[in-house]
Amino acid sequence: MRAPRLARLGLALAGRATLASERGIVHVPALGGPTAGSATLRSAHYRSHVPAEAAILGDIRAQKQEDRVLDWFRTHAGRHTPWAVAEALEIHIVSARRAITNLTARNLLRHHPAERRDAGPLRAKSSTWGVV
C-alpha cells in the first residue's frame, strides 16, 4: 500500500503503530520464522501474506462492516439468517458470514442452530442469529 493512498484515507505511515493499537491489532516483532513481522487482526482474516498497511486497512473495513451488521441486528428484532443480513445491507454473503461469526465470538450475537430457515437463492436451510 503506497503512502499517498494511506494519506488520502487520513492515515499516516508514522501513525501505523498508534492506529494498530487503537484497532486492537497486536504486532509480532520480527524474530524470524512464519510469524515474523505479522499482525494479529481483530476483524479481517487473510490466508496469505498481506503487507501490514493493507492488512490494517482491511481490518478497518471489516470492523466497519461488523458495526453495520450489529446495528442492523439491533434495529431488526428477532432472529435472522446471514442471507437476510447480506440482502438487507447489500453486502456479499461471505462478508456477512464473517461479520456474524466475529460478532458471535465476541458474545454480541447468539447462534440459534436449532432454528433453521430456508434462505439464499437455493432456499437451503440456514441457522439463525440474534442479539444477545
VEXDODREN-179375 format. One record per residue (C-alpha): x, y, z; residue number from 1. Coordinates in nm, 3 decimals. Example, Ala and Ser with C-alpha at 12.3 -4.5 7.8 and 13.67 -1.06 7.14 Angstrom:
2
[[1.230 -0.450 0.780] 1]
[[1.367 -0.106 0.714] 2]
END
This chain:
132
[[0.000 0.000 0.000] 1]
[[0.153 0.331 -0.102] 2]
[[0.184 0.627 0.133] 3]
[[-0.037 0.859 -0.082] 4]
[[-0.324 0.610 -0.057] 5]
[[-0.286 0.597 0.321] 6]
[[-0.269 0.977 0.338] 7]
[[-0.592 1.002 0.136] 8]
[[-0.758 0.777 0.390] 9]
[[-0.636 1.001 0.668] 10]
[[-0.373 0.757 0.784] 11]
[[-0.003 0.836 0.801] 12]
[[0.264 0.571 0.790] 13]
[[0.416 0.725 1.103] 14]
[[0.089 0.666 1.290] 15]
[[0.075 0.299 1.197] 16]
[[0.159 0.173 1.547] 17]
[[-0.097 0.405 1.707] 18]
[[-0.360 0.305 1.453] 19]
[[-0.283 -0.061 1.509] 20]
[[-0.311 -0.034 1.886] 21]
[[-0.640 0.160 1.860] 22]
[[-0.787 -0.115 1.641] 23]
[[-0.681 -0.396 1.874] 24]
[[-0.410 -0.517 1.638] 25]
[[-0.107 -0.672 1.804] 26]
[[0.217 -0.655 1.608] 27]
[[0.451 -0.951 1.647] 28]
[[0.816 -0.841 1.636] 29]
[[1.023 -0.978 1.351] 30]
[[1.209 -1.269 1.513] 31]
[[1.226 -1.491 1.210] 32]
[[1.003 -1.781 1.126] 33]
[[0.650 -1.789 0.983] 34]
[[0.512 -1.512 1.208] 35]
[[0.795 -1.266 1.153] 36]
[[0.651 -0.918 1.117] 37]
[[0.293 -1.043 1.104] 38]
[[-0.003 -0.878 1.274] 39]
[[-0.290 -1.031 1.466] 40]
[[-0.601 -0.868 1.328] 41]
[[-0.932 -0.833 1.506] 42]
[[-1.181 -0.849 1.218] 43]
[[-1.009 -0.935 0.889] 44]
[[-0.876 -1.284 0.818] 45]
[[-0.614 -1.345 0.547] 46]
[[-0.494 -1.679 0.415] 47]
[[-0.179 -1.545 0.252] 48]
[[0.079 -1.276 0.322] 49]
[[-0.054 -0.921 0.300] 50]
[[0.155 -0.608 0.365] 51]
[[0.094 -0.460 0.712] 52]
[[-0.063 -0.139 0.579] 53]
[[-0.307 -0.332 0.361] 54]
[[-0.392 -0.567 0.648] 55]
[[-0.464 -0.276 0.882] 56]
[[-0.685 -0.106 0.623] 57]
[[-0.864 -0.435 0.555] 58]
[[-0.925 -0.478 0.926] 59]
[[-1.070 -0.128 0.949] 60]
[[-1.307 -0.201 0.656] 61]
[[-1.410 -0.533 0.814] 62]
[[-1.474 -0.363 1.150] 63]
[[-1.699 -0.106 0.980] 64]
[[-1.896 -0.390 0.819] 65]
[[-1.929 -0.561 1.157] 66]
[[-2.058 -0.236 1.306] 67]
[[-2.320 -0.214 1.028] 68]
[[-2.423 -0.577 1.080] 69]
[[-2.454 -0.533 1.458] 70]
[[-2.656 -0.211 1.412] 71]
[[-2.886 -0.395 1.171] 72]
[[-2.942 -0.677 1.420] 73]
[[-3.017 -0.425 1.694] 74]
[[-3.274 -0.236 1.483] 75]
[[-3.441 -0.553 1.346] 76]
[[-3.555 -0.755 1.645] 77]
[[-3.567 -1.131 1.623] 78]
[[-3.351 -1.396 1.466] 79]
[[-3.211 -1.370 1.115] 80]
[[-3.006 -1.574 0.869] 81]
[[-2.679 -1.450 0.716] 82]
[[-2.861 -1.437 0.382] 83]
[[-3.119 -1.194 0.521] 84]
[[-2.841 -0.971 0.656] 85]
[[-2.645 -0.980 0.329] 86]
[[-2.956 -0.894 0.128] 87]
[[-3.066 -0.613 0.360] 88]
[[-2.722 -0.450 0.379] 89]
[[-2.634 -0.527 0.016] 90]
[[-2.304 -0.694 0.107] 91]
[[-2.153 -1.022 -0.012] 92]
[[-2.268 -1.333 0.175] 93]
[[-1.910 -1.421 0.274] 94]
[[-1.871 -1.075 0.434] 95]
[[-2.199 -1.118 0.620] 96]
[[-2.096 -1.463 0.748] 97]
[[-1.753 -1.335 0.858] 98]
[[-1.907 -1.041 1.043] 99]
[[-2.167 -1.264 1.212] 100]
[[-1.900 -1.518 1.313] 101]
[[-1.676 -1.247 1.462] 102]
[[-1.967 -1.085 1.647] 103]
[[-2.071 -1.425 1.784] 104]
[[-1.716 -1.490 1.906] 105]
[[-1.728 -1.155 2.091] 106]
[[-2.062 -1.252 2.251] 107]
[[-2.251 -0.972 2.077] 108]
[[-2.471 -1.215 1.878] 109]
[[-2.609 -1.554 1.975] 110]
[[-2.626 -1.851 1.738] 111]
[[-2.956 -2.042 1.736] 112]
[[-2.865 -2.364 1.550] 113]
[[-3.196 -2.533 1.629] 114]
[[-3.393 -2.267 1.442] 115]
[[-3.314 -2.323 1.076] 116]
[[-3.487 -2.145 0.789] 117]
[[-3.492 -2.169 0.414] 118]
[[-3.259 -1.896 0.291] 119]
[[-3.048 -1.788 -0.004] 120]
[[-3.101 -1.835 -0.374] 121]
[[-3.126 -2.215 -0.344] 122]
[[-3.353 -2.200 -0.036] 123]
[[-3.113 -2.420 0.162] 124]
[[-3.152 -2.448 0.538] 125]
[[-2.957 -2.186 0.730] 126]
[[-2.914 -2.125 1.103] 127]
[[-3.029 -1.802 1.263] 128]
[[-2.860 -1.546 1.489] 129]
[[-2.995 -1.281 1.719] 130]
[[-2.872 -1.010 1.955] 131]
[[-2.759 -1.133 2.297] 132]
END
